[in-house]
Amino acid sequence: MTTETNSHKSSVQRNRLVVLPFKKAIEISFKNIQVRFFRSLITTLSLMLAVSFLSFTNISIDIADGLLAGRDEHARESLVRAGYDITPGDTSVGSTAKQRWIVILSLVVCVVGIVNAQLIAVTERFREIGTMKCLGALDRFVVKLFFLEAGMQGVAGGAIGALGGAIFALLNAILVFGTTALVSVPWLKMLVSMLNATGVGILLSLIGVFYPAIIAARMQPIEAMRVEQ
């Protein structure tokens, strides 16, 4: 009898839980970004700058590889004058250890900034999260909201950053190598580099929100409602 009663109570509790469709979760996440627009904008800008630097570095290398592939001695001399360390037999420029470390450090700083911004967002949303949980929202729903918001910011910041880095890389190549750089640009390889940079931006945004999302999901609703804003 006791087992049946407990089973019945558990069934009633599950029926009371709030299960919203994915479309509604996206709508709530988008509204949250609108409400905290300037904070979201700062987070997106920091992500955009890091991705832009990554895109600029990779696409500059792609353009240099395109110039090398043309086997033009004048282009090779221009690359050497521009600071690229290449030998007569090289067919690819590649990134230097210094470039890789600078890119990695910029991405790490970006992730730290995202974590900090999201943790502040959690403290600002104590009552909101507590209200949702009191109404029956599951922990995974709260996590889903944070990840959806981070994903939207990642797509925006990653795409704009990748495009901006590509544009600056092309302008820099024209200034250094002249219009010959445009003829030698491997457009398909450049597009792949942009997509990779965008993907890195989305991944960084999701990594940065992971810990704050767990903190928000584990929050006790009663304690959250007691917090004075």
Buried (B, 14 or more C-beta within 10 A) or exposed (E): EEEEEEEEEEEEEEEEEEEBEEEEBBEBBEEBBEEBEEBBBEBBBBBBBBBBBBBBBBBBBBBBBBBBEEEEEEBBEBBEEBEBEBEEEBEEBEBEEEBEEBBEEBBEEBBEBBBBBBBBBBEBBBBBBBBBBEEBBBBEBBBBBBBBBBBBBBBBBBBBBBBBBBBBBBEBBBEBBEEBBBEBBBEEBBBEBBBBBBBBBBBBBBBBBBEBBBBBBEBEBEEBBEEEE
